[in-house]
């Protein structure tokens, strides 16, 4: 078990470095017009254009994040002996992760515009928002690993591991972002600074992976049923 956790942590470093580097050089993916981006007095139409471009870029960025996270965890944690099962799990993780990742970005923007989510404590707001945003990604990761492990009968428990990992990563990010990393406004759906992106990606991958790994271990440790033969009770004299 400690070796598998170490394996997840090593993979976390590689995953985080790769994704952070990719987004550093490619984000934003969808640019607004040069006029809207460089205008000093932004008109309402230009403001709407900038907001639409930001949403589109976030949808793409989080689709990449969710798809790569779920597919990688399926390959890394899948316990099926057949390579085909792991391939199916990784493919399902890539598709579901991309869909749920894009949904997470859309939900993040919706939360930003919804007055019901206004909170006086920025840390509480960040934790709540990230839990709500990434919950579906955690479930998708659990489903992908279950497929890659031939454990669809235990998919609920494995998905719970993914959800617990999401909660742990959101709390970690809420507590530490801006404290040990560069402070920034809470309204960016994808963090602006690379240091905060590193913390988000690393905590999500590590905690979701370890949460699923612990659930797999729990499922494997469960008894398969009592197969011992009943011992007859001696008859009383």
N, C-alpha and C positions, 0 to 999 in steps of 0.2 A: 504493500500500500504506500509506504513512504516513497518508494521509487516511482510509482505512478504519479504521485503528487509533484515530485521533483520534475518528472517528465512534462506535466502540465505547466509548471512554472517556466521551464525552458522554452516550451512552445509559446507561452504568453509573451516572452521577450521577443521572439521572432515575429509573432503575429503583430504585436504592437509596433515594432520598428518598421515592418513592411507597410502596414496600413497608414501609420502616421506619415511616413515618407511619401506614399502615394498621394495622400490628401494635401500634403504641404505643397506639392508641385502642380496639382490638378484642380483643387477646389478654389473658387467656385466653378462648377461645370457649365452652368448656364449663365451667361453674362447678359445684363441689360444693355441697352444701347449706350454708346459712348456719351450721347447727349444727356441721358438720364444719370449716368454715373458721375459726370463731371460738372453738371449744372449746379450753380451756387444757390439759386432760388428754385427749388424742386417743385414742380406743379403737381397737383393731385394725380394726374395721369401718369407722370413719371414716378411718383411715389408708389402707385399701384404696380407699375412695371418693375420697379426694384424689388418690391415685396414678392411678386410672382417669380422673379428670377432667383431670389434667395430660397423660396420654397422648393423650386425645381432642383436647385443644387443640393439642398438638404435631402430631398427624396433620393437622389442618386447616391449621395455619400452614405446615407444610412442603409440603403439597399446593399451597397458593397460591404459595409460593416456587418450587417446581419447575415448575409449570404455566406461570407467568408468565415464568420465565427461558427455558424451552425455546421457548415461542411467540414471545417477543420476538426471540430470536436467529434463529429461522426467518425472521421478517419482515425482520430487519435484515441478515442475511448471505446469505439465499437469492439465488441468481444466475439463477434461471429467468426468462425473459422473460415468461412467461404468469403473469398474476395468479392464475389458478386453482391453479397449482402451489404458489405461495407460500401461498395460503389453505389448501391441503391440508396443507402442511408445518406451518403455524401451528396448525391444528386438531389434527393428530397430536401436535405438541409440547405443546399444552395438556393433552391427555388423558394422554399418556405421562408428561409432567412431573409432573402431579398424582399419578399412581399411584406413580411412583418417588420423588417427594418424600415422600408418606405412608409409603412403605416405608422411606425414610431415617430418618424419625422413629421408626418402630417398631424399626428396627435399633439406633438410638442408645439407646433404653431397654433393649433386650435386652443390649447391650454393657455398660451400666451395672450390670446385675444379674448378669453373667457373671464369675465369679472368674478365668477364664482371661485376661481382658484387664486385670487389675490390673498397673499399671506404677509403678515408683518415681519415674520422671521425668514430671511432669505435661505437659511440652511434647510429649514423644514420644507420650504417651497421646492428647493432643488431636489431633495430626497423624494418627495411625493411625486414630482413631475417625472423623474427618471424611473421610478418604480412603475408608474402607469405607462410610460413610453416603452420600456424594455420588457414588460411582462410577457407580451406575445413572442418576443424573440427568445426568451428563456424557455417558453413552452415548445417553440419550434426546435430549439436545440435538443430538448429532451426527446421529442418525437424522432428526430434524425438519429440520435444515438440509440434509441430503442430499435429502430429499423436496422441499424448497423450491428446490433447485438442479437437480433432475432428474439426480442423481448417485448413484442407488442402487447402481450397480456399484462405487462407491468408498466405500460406507458404512463399511466397516471402518476405512479410513484416517481418515475424517472423525471417526468415533467415538473413535479413538485421540487425536485432537486434544482432544476433550472430556475424556477421561480425564487427559491431561497437564495440562490446565487445572485439573481438580479437585485433582491432586497439588500444583500450584503454589499454589493458593488455600489448601489445608490447611496447607502449610508456612508461608505468609505469616501466616495466622491464628494458628498455633501459636507463631510467633516473636514476634509483635507484640501479641497480645491480652494485656491486663494490663500491658504495658510502656508503650505509648503511649495505651492506653485504660484505662477503669476496671477494676481487678482484680475478679474474681469467682470463685466456686467452679467447678470444672471439671465438676460433675455436672449442670448445666443443659443440656438438649438444645438448646433455643432460648435463646441468651444472654439474660440478664436485663436488662442495661444497653443502652440504645440505641446507645452508642458501639461496643460489641462487635457488635451486630447490623449496624450500618453496615459495619464491617470485614468481617464474614462475607459479607454480600450483595454488597458491592462487589468483593471479591476473587474470589468465585465467578463473578459475571457477567463481569467483565473478563478473567480468565484463561481461563475456558471459551470465551468469545467469541474471544479472540485465538488460543487453541490451535486452534480450528476454522478460523478465518480463515487461519492459516498452512498448515493442511492443504489447504484449498481452493486456495490459491495454489500449493502444491507440485503438486497434481493438475493444475492448469491449465498448469503449466510443463512437464509431462512431454510428450515427443514423441509424436505420434499414430502414429508408425510411419515407417519410411524408405520414401518413395515415389519416391526418385530412381531413374532408369533405370541399369541396369548398363552400364558402359562396356566394350566388348569389348577384350580384351588383344591388342595387335598380334602377329601371327604371326611367329615367328622365321624369319629368312632361312635 
